[in-house]
Amino acid sequence: MSEDAFVRAGGWQRGVGTILSGRTLGIVGLGNLGSRMIPVARAFGMDVTAWSKNLTQERADEFGVPALDRESFFRTADVVSVHLKYTERSAGYIGREELALMKPSAFLVNTSRGPLVDEAALIEALESGSIAGAGLDVFTVEPLPIDHRLRSLPKVVLSPHMGYVSQQTYRDYFGGYVEAIAAYLEGKPIRVLTDGENLMSQVL
C-alpha cells in the first residue's frame, strides 16, 4: 500500500517485498471458505496450518494440513487468515494473547467479520510493531468511521467489506428472491425454510 502511494506521488521504490513461497499460511477456521484457501496458498508455494478452538486433526486430515495447538499456530504462521462465522461465542476470537504470539514479521488478514478480532488489540499491535501489518475487509463498526485509527495506520490495507460483493453473488441473491416470489404467487413455494435455516444458504 505504501509503495502504491509513493508511485502515485511521483516517487519510486522505498521498501522491499515479501516472497510467499516457503512461508506459512495459518488458517483460522477450516470450514467451507477457510478450506478453499489451501489450494490458493499452495499455488504460491506456501505451507498451510490450521487452528480453531473446535478443530480436530481428523477434519484437518481431510485437507492434508496439520491442526496445531493455539500457541504453535500463531507462533509459526507468517500470514494468519480468519475464516469463522460470527456468533456471540466467537466475538474477540483473536485478541491480545493471540496477537502477542505472532511474529513481528507476520500479517493478519480478516475477511470474515470484524468483531472476530479484538480491534483495539489489533491497533495496539500495529502501532507497536509487534506484527508487520493487516489486511482488513471487515470492521467492528461499518461503514468504518471517518476518524477511525485504522484509516491512518500505514501498515494496513483496507477494503469496504467487498468479500461478498460481486456481480455473480448479487445475481444469485436477487435472482433467487424473484424466483421464490414468483413460485409463491403461483401457489408452489420453493426453498421453504424450517427452524434454524438461513434464507441466504438456500438462495445460493
Beta strands, then each sheet from edge to edge (+ up, - down):
strand 1: 24-28
strand 2: 47-51
strand 3: 79-82
strand 4: 107-110
strand 5: 133-136
strand 6: 156-158
sheet 1: 2+ 1+ 3+ 4+ 5+ 6+
end
